[in-house]
Amino acid sequence: MKYSKQYKSFKVKNFLLNFGPQHPAAHGVLRLILELDGELVIKTEAHIGLLHRGTEKLIEYKNTLQALPYFDRLDYVSMMVQEYAFSKAVENLLGYSINIFDIILRIVLIEITRILNHLLAITTHALDVGAMTPFLWAFEEREKLMFFYERLSGARLHAALIRPGGFTRSIPLGFFEELKQFLIQFPSRIDEIEDLLNKNRIWYQRLYNIGIVNLKDAFSYGFTGVLLRGSGLAWDLRDVESNQNGYDLFNLTIPIGSVGDCYDRYLIRLYEMRSSCLLLNDACSFFFKDSDKFTKIYDHKLMPPSRNMMKNSMESLIHHFKFYTEGVFLPAGFSYGSIEAPKGEFGVSLISTDDSLPIRCSIRSPGFFHLQGLDCLLKSHLIADLTTIIGTLDLVFGEIDR
């Protein structure tokens, strides 16, 4: 009787657990404070900023040429996609429209980047859940795609290839023939990943009905990309703005989920890789028609003149000097460039006051919005589901702690 009275005075409290700061299923430093009732997650509080580099403020002190490499270092799995968004924002501010050949070449680079991103996202997610083999298979294919990056830009990760007005280099000979060969064999690698994972009992049980996002919550938290399409809405900027970004020239189908769980998001990423292969095949066919036209960098005021032009023209030499010392002068106004990145809508807004330096630069990174919905996603799930849900968000902290 004595002990029962003592126990009645005790209050049961939920357990607080520091998950991190470390690298838990996210590419970067994440700290979560979890409130647990046994193994059940009651509340999740994300602490970010441990990787903060002040990128937006740094860009406000750089001209367009100096600012561009910062975008390679945000989401370092989707480099050229972010270069495109910044270049688009600058071109919109200048009222400049690039030619159709450069538009399609940008689509080629964007879709290569999308495959690279999804290969990493799916297989590292599988590794977090416990499947190691797809990771080894996918990284062999990533190496092949990185070869195309290296041939185009000279760099594997920080390409700095897509610039306002065009590209830094011309396309090397044989590039599209080699890409076509890759596209012949790559779908069979996707088949292998599907054969191993889709009907795997453990994989299915770990993902199905886990981390469900309904459409109302997806809108409330500002979800885009795979998370929004997984909830059943066919929203893709490649389709919405197709006449502006060149995707109206291709057949694009948008997959959507039926449940809105981790398994739906996994299937959508697989489908998008197949869709990117079809787009790349069509783009390669487009370039094969007039291959002689695509080894030339088009010269205009947004790009530095070629060496031959500088040898024969004093004006070109002066323009080259002023381009690299002063940069491109941006007219006063506001501009927003956006793209359907592999992780969702990536956008760059610029405010200029008729100077070569933007007075304000703001970046809309999809991972930042997806992370704020983590409490909603994790609520009433077991702690074992934590890495499964974080992995399916496809977070890279370079763009979150910008």
C-alpha positions as CSV (number, residue, x, y, z in Angstrom):
1,M,0.0,0.0,0.0
2,K,2.9,2.3,0.8
3,Y,4.4,1.8,-2.6
4,S,1.2,2.2,-4.6
5,K,0.7,5.7,-3.1
6,Q,4.2,6.6,-4.1
7,Y,3.7,5.5,-7.7
8,K,0.4,7.5,-7.9
9,S,2.3,10.7,-7.4
10,F,4.5,10.0,-10.5
11,K,3.6,11.7,-13.8
12,V,4.3,10.1,-17.1
13,K,6.1,12.4,-19.4
14,N,7.0,12.0,-23.1
15,F,10.6,11.4,-23.9
16,L,12.6,14.1,-25.7
17,L,15.3,12.8,-28.1
18,N,18.0,14.8,-29.9
19,F,18.2,13.2,-33.4
20,G,21.4,14.8,-34.7
21,P,23.0,17.1,-35.4
22,Q,24.3,14.7,-38.0
23,H,23.6,13.3,-41.4
24,P,20.4,11.3,-40.9
25,A,19.0,10.4,-44.3
26,A,19.7,14.0,-45.4
27,H,22.6,15.4,-47.4
28,G,23.8,17.8,-44.8
29,V,23.6,18.6,-41.1
30,L,20.1,18.2,-39.6
31,R,19.1,18.3,-36.0
32,L,15.7,17.0,-35.0
33,I,14.1,17.3,-31.5
34,L,11.6,14.4,-31.2
35,E,8.9,14.1,-28.6
36,L,8.3,10.4,-28.2
37,D,5.6,8.4,-26.5
38,G,7.4,5.1,-26.3
39,E,8.4,4.6,-30.0
40,L,5.6,6.8,-31.3
41,V,6.6,10.2,-32.6
42,I,4.3,12.9,-31.1
43,K,6.1,16.0,-32.3
44,T,9.0,16.9,-34.5
45,E,11.0,20.1,-34.4
46,A,13.6,20.7,-37.1
47,H,16.7,22.8,-36.2
48,I,18.5,24.0,-39.4
49,G,21.1,26.6,-40.2
50,L,24.1,24.5,-39.1
51,L,25.5,24.6,-42.7
52,H,24.5,28.3,-43.3
53,R,26.7,30.1,-45.8
54,G,24.8,33.3,-46.5
55,T,24.6,32.6,-50.2
56,E,21.8,35.1,-51.1
57,K,23.7,37.9,-49.3
58,L,27.0,37.0,-51.1
59,I,25.3,37.1,-54.5
60,E,24.2,40.7,-53.8
61,Y,27.8,41.6,-53.9
62,K,28.6,39.8,-57.2
63,N,27.9,40.4,-60.8
64,T,26.1,37.7,-62.8
65,L,29.2,35.9,-63.9
66,Q,30.6,35.8,-60.3
67,A,27.2,34.8,-58.9
68,L,26.5,31.8,-61.1
69,P,28.9,29.3,-59.4
70,Y,27.1,29.7,-56.1
71,F,24.0,28.0,-57.7
72,D,26.1,24.8,-58.4
73,R,26.8,24.7,-54.7
74,L,23.3,24.8,-53.4
75,D,21.7,21.5,-54.3
76,Y,25.0,19.8,-55.5
77,V,23.0,16.9,-57.0
78,S,21.0,19.2,-59.4
79,M,23.6,21.7,-60.5
80,M,22.6,22.7,-64.0
81,V,19.0,23.0,-63.1
82,Q,19.8,25.8,-60.6
83,E,22.1,27.5,-63.2
84,Y,19.1,27.5,-65.5
85,A,16.8,29.2,-63.0
86,F,19.4,32.0,-62.3
87,S,20.1,32.5,-66.0
88,K,16.4,32.6,-66.7
89,A,15.9,35.3,-64.0
90,V,18.7,37.4,-65.6
91,E,17.3,36.9,-69.1
92,N,13.8,37.9,-68.0
93,L,15.1,41.0,-66.4
94,L,17.0,41.9,-69.6
95,G,14.0,40.9,-71.8
96,Y,16.2,38.5,-73.8
97,S,15.0,35.4,-75.6
98,I,17.5,32.7,-76.5
99,N,17.3,30.7,-79.8
100,I,15.5,27.4,-80.1
101,F,18.7,25.4,-80.4
102,D,20.0,26.6,-77.0
103,I,16.5,26.0,-75.5
104,I,16.5,22.4,-76.5
105,L,20.2,21.9,-75.4
106,R,19.2,23.3,-72.0
107,I,16.4,20.7,-71.8
108,V,19.0,18.0,-72.6
109,L,21.1,19.1,-69.7
110,I,18.2,19.5,-67.3
111,E,16.9,16.0,-68.0
112,I,20.4,14.5,-67.6
113,T,20.5,16.2,-64.2
114,R,17.0,14.9,-63.3
115,I,18.1,11.3,-63.9
116,L,21.3,11.9,-61.9
117,N,19.2,13.3,-59.0
118,H,16.6,10.5,-59.0
119,L,19.3,7.8,-59.2
120,L,20.8,9.2,-56.0
121,A,17.5,9.9,-54.3
122,I,16.0,6.4,-54.9
123,T,19.1,4.4,-54.1
124,T,20.2,6.3,-51.0
125,H,16.7,6.1,-49.8
126,A,16.8,2.4,-50.3
127,L,20.1,2.3,-48.4
128,D,18.6,4.1,-45.5
129,V,15.8,1.5,-45.4
130,G,18.3,-1.4,-45.7
131,A,18.7,-2.3,-49.4
132,M,22.3,-1.9,-50.5
133,T,22.4,-3.4,-54.0
134,P,20.4,-0.7,-55.9
135,F,22.9,1.9,-54.6
136,L,25.8,0.1,-56.2
137,W,23.9,-0.4,-59.5
138,A,22.8,3.2,-59.7
139,F,26.2,4.8,-59.0
140,E,27.6,2.9,-62.0
141,E,25.1,4.6,-64.2
142,R,25.7,8.0,-62.4
143,E,29.4,7.7,-63.4
144,K,28.4,7.3,-67.0
145,L,26.2,10.4,-66.8
146,M,28.9,12.3,-65.0
147,F,31.1,11.6,-68.0
148,F,28.7,13.7,-70.1
149,Y,28.9,16.5,-67.5
150,E,32.7,16.4,-67.7
151,R,32.8,16.4,-71.5
152,L,30.6,19.4,-71.7
153,S,31.9,21.6,-68.9
154,G,35.2,20.1,-67.7
155,A,33.8,19.5,-64.2
156,R,31.9,16.6,-62.7
157,L,29.8,18.6,-60.2
158,H,30.3,22.4,-60.4
159,A,29.7,22.8,-64.1
160,A,29.0,26.6,-64.4
161,L,27.9,25.7,-68.0
162,I,24.5,27.3,-68.4
163,R,25.0,31.1,-68.4
164,P,22.6,34.0,-69.1
165,G,22.3,34.1,-72.9
166,G,23.7,30.7,-73.7
167,F,26.6,28.4,-72.6
168,T,30.2,28.7,-71.8
169,R,31.3,26.1,-74.3
170,S,30.3,24.5,-77.6
171,I,29.1,20.9,-77.7
172,P,31.9,18.4,-78.3
173,L,31.9,16.2,-81.3
174,G,30.1,12.9,-80.9
175,F,28.3,14.0,-77.7
176,F,24.8,13.1,-78.9
177,E,25.9,9.8,-80.4
178,E,27.3,8.8,-77.1
179,L,24.3,10.0,-75.2
180,K,22.1,8.0,-77.5
181,Q,24.1,4.8,-76.7
182,F,23.6,5.4,-73.0
183,L,19.9,5.8,-73.5
184,I,19.7,2.4,-75.2
185,Q,21.0,0.5,-72.2
186,F,19.9,2.7,-69.3
187,P,16.2,1.6,-69.1
188,S,17.2,-2.0,-68.4
189,R,19.0,-0.7,-65.3
190,I,15.7,0.9,-64.2
191,D,14.1,-2.5,-64.8
192,E,16.6,-4.1,-62.5
193,I,15.9,-1.7,-59.7
194,E,12.2,-2.2,-60.1
195,D,12.5,-6.0,-60.1
196,L,14.4,-5.8,-56.9
197,L,12.3,-3.3,-55.0
198,N,8.8,-3.0,-56.3
199,K,7.5,-6.3,-55.0
200,N,10.0,-6.7,-52.2
201,R,8.0,-7.5,-49.1
202,I,10.3,-5.5,-46.7
203,W,10.6,-2.5,-49.0
204,Y,6.8,-2.4,-49.6
205,Q,6.0,-2.7,-45.9
206,R,8.5,0.1,-45.0
207,L,7.0,2.5,-47.5
208,Y,3.3,1.7,-48.1
209,N,0.9,4.0,-46.1
210,I,3.9,5.7,-44.5
211,G,4.3,9.5,-44.6
212,I,0.9,10.1,-46.2
213,V,0.4,13.7,-47.5
214,N,-3.1,14.8,-48.4
215,L,-3.6,17.5,-51.0
216,K,-4.7,20.1,-48.4
217,D,-1.6,19.7,-46.3
218,A,0.6,19.7,-49.5
219,F,-0.9,23.1,-50.4
220,S,-0.6,24.4,-46.8
221,Y,3.1,23.6,-46.6
222,G,4.0,24.8,-50.1
223,F,5.0,21.3,-51.4
224,T,5.9,21.1,-55.0
225,G,7.4,18.4,-57.3
226,V,7.2,14.7,-56.4
227,L,5.5,15.4,-53.0
228,L,2.7,17.4,-54.6
229,R,2.2,15.0,-57.5
230,G,2.3,12.1,-55.1
231,S,-0.7,13.6,-53.4
232,G,-2.7,13.4,-56.6
233,L,-2.2,16.8,-58.3
234,A,-0.7,16.8,-61.8
235,W,1.3,20.0,-61.3
236,D,4.7,20.2,-63.2
237,L,6.2,23.5,-64.3
238,R,7.6,21.8,-67.4
239,D,3.9,21.4,-68.5
240,V,2.5,24.6,-67.0
241,E,5.1,26.9,-68.6
242,S,5.8,24.6,-71.6
243,N,5.6,27.4,-74.2
244,Q,8.3,29.4,-72.3
245,N,10.8,26.6,-71.5
246,G,10.6,24.6,-74.7
247,Y,8.8,21.5,-73.3
248,D,5.9,22.1,-75.7
249,L,8.1,20.6,-78.4
250,F,8.0,17.2,-76.6
251,N,5.4,14.8,-75.3
252,L,5.4,15.0,-71.5
253,T,3.2,12.8,-69.3
254,I,2.8,13.6,-65.6
255,P,2.5,10.7,-63.2
256,I,0.4,11.2,-60.0
257,G,0.0,9.2,-56.8
258,S,-3.1,7.5,-55.5
259,V,-2.3,7.4,-51.8
260,G,0.3,10.1,-51.3
261,D,2.7,7.9,-49.3
262,C,6.4,7.1,-49.6
263,Y,5.7,4.3,-52.0
264,D,3.9,6.6,-54.4
265,R,6.8,9.1,-54.3
266,Y,9.2,6.3,-55.0
267,L,7.2,5.1,-58.1
268,I,6.9,8.7,-59.4
269,R,10.6,9.1,-59.3
270,L,11.1,5.9,-61.2
271,Y,8.6,7.0,-63.8
272,E,10.2,10.4,-64.2
273,M,13.6,8.7,-65.1
274,R,11.9,6.8,-67.9
275,S,10.1,10.0,-69.0
276,S,13.5,11.8,-69.1
277,C,14.9,9.1,-71.2
278,L,12.1,9.6,-73.8
279,L,12.7,13.4,-73.8
280,L,16.4,12.9,-74.3
281,N,15.9,10.5,-77.1
282,D,13.6,13.0,-78.9
283,A,16.0,15.9,-78.2
284,C,18.9,13.8,-79.7
285,S,16.9,13.2,-82.8
286,F,16.2,16.9,-83.1
287,F,20.0,17.7,-83.0
288,F,20.9,14.9,-85.5
289,K,18.9,16.8,-88.2
290,D,21.3,19.8,-88.3
291,S,24.3,18.7,-86.4
292,D,26.6,21.4,-88.0
293,K,24.7,24.2,-86.3
294,F,25.3,23.2,-82.7
295,T,29.0,23.5,-82.4
296,K,28.9,27.3,-82.4
297,I,28.5,29.6,-79.4
298,Y,26.3,32.4,-80.4
299,D,27.9,35.8,-79.8
300,H,25.9,38.6,-78.2
301,K,26.2,41.2,-75.5
302,L,25.4,38.7,-72.8
303,M,28.3,36.4,-73.7
304,P,32.0,37.2,-74.2
305,P,33.3,37.3,-77.8
306,S,35.3,34.4,-79.2
307,R,39.1,34.4,-79.6
308,N,38.8,34.8,-83.3
309,M,36.6,37.9,-82.9
310,M,39.1,39.5,-80.5
311,K,42.0,38.9,-82.9
312,N,40.2,40.8,-85.7
313,S,38.2,43.4,-83.8
314,M,39.3,46.0,-81.2
315,E,35.6,46.5,-80.1
316,S,35.4,42.8,-79.3
317,L,38.6,43.0,-77.2
318,I,37.2,45.9,-75.3
319,H,33.8,44.1,-74.8
320,H,35.7,41.1,-73.5
321,F,37.5,43.2,-71.0
322,K,34.4,45.1,-69.8
323,F,32.4,41.8,-69.6
324,Y,34.8,40.2,-67.2
325,T,35.5,43.3,-65.1
326,E,32.1,45.0,-64.9
327,G,29.7,42.2,-65.8
328,V,26.3,42.6,-67.4
329,F,24.3,45.7,-66.4
330,L,20.8,44.7,-65.2
331,P,17.9,47.2,-65.9
332,A,15.9,48.4,-62.9
333,G,13.1,46.0,-62.0
334,F,12.0,42.7,-60.6
335,S,12.5,39.2,-62.2
336,Y,11.7,35.7,-61.2
337,G,13.1,32.6,-62.9
338,S,11.7,29.2,-62.0
339,I,12.1,25.6,-63.2
340,E,10.7,22.2,-62.3
341,A,13.8,20.9,-60.5
342,P,14.0,17.2,-59.6
343,K,13.0,18.1,-56.0
344,G,10.3,20.6,-56.9
345,E,10.0,24.2,-57.9
346,F,13.3,26.0,-57.7
347,G,13.1,29.7,-58.2
348,V,15.4,32.8,-58.2
349,S,14.1,36.3,-57.8
350,L,16.2,39.3,-58.5
351,I,15.7,43.0,-57.8
352,S,17.9,45.4,-59.7
353,T,18.5,49.2,-59.7
354,D,20.2,49.6,-63.0
355,D,23.5,48.2,-61.9
356,S,25.7,45.1,-62.6
357,L,25.0,43.9,-59.0
358,P,21.4,42.9,-57.9
359,I,20.2,44.8,-54.9
360,R,18.3,41.7,-53.7
361,C,18.5,38.0,-54.5
362,S,16.1,35.5,-53.0
363,I,16.1,31.8,-53.7
364,R,13.1,29.5,-53.4
365,S,14.4,26.0,-52.7
366,P,11.9,23.2,-52.6
367,G,13.7,21.3,-49.8
368,F,13.1,24.2,-47.4
369,F,9.3,23.9,-47.8
370,H,9.3,20.1,-47.7
371,L,11.3,20.2,-44.4
372,Q,8.8,22.4,-42.7
373,G,6.1,19.7,-43.2
374,L,8.2,17.1,-41.4
375,D,6.1,17.4,-38.2
376,C,2.9,16.7,-40.2
377,L,4.5,13.8,-42.0
378,L,6.0,12.1,-38.9
379,K,3.2,12.5,-36.5
380,S,1.9,9.2,-35.1
381,H,4.6,7.2,-36.9
382,L,7.1,5.0,-35.2
383,I,10.7,6.3,-34.8
384,A,11.8,3.5,-37.2
385,D,9.8,5.3,-40.0
386,L,11.8,8.5,-39.4
387,T,14.6,7.8,-41.9
388,T,12.1,6.4,-44.4
389,I,10.2,9.6,-44.5
390,I,13.2,11.9,-44.4
391,G,14.7,9.8,-47.3
392,T,11.7,10.2,-49.4
393,L,11.7,14.0,-49.1
394,D,15.1,13.9,-51.0
395,L,16.7,16.7,-48.9
396,V,20.0,18.3,-49.7
397,F,20.9,20.9,-47.1
398,G,23.0,23.0,-49.4
399,E,19.8,24.6,-50.7
400,I,18.1,24.7,-47.3
401,D,20.9,26.3,-45.3
402,R,21.7,28.7,-48.1
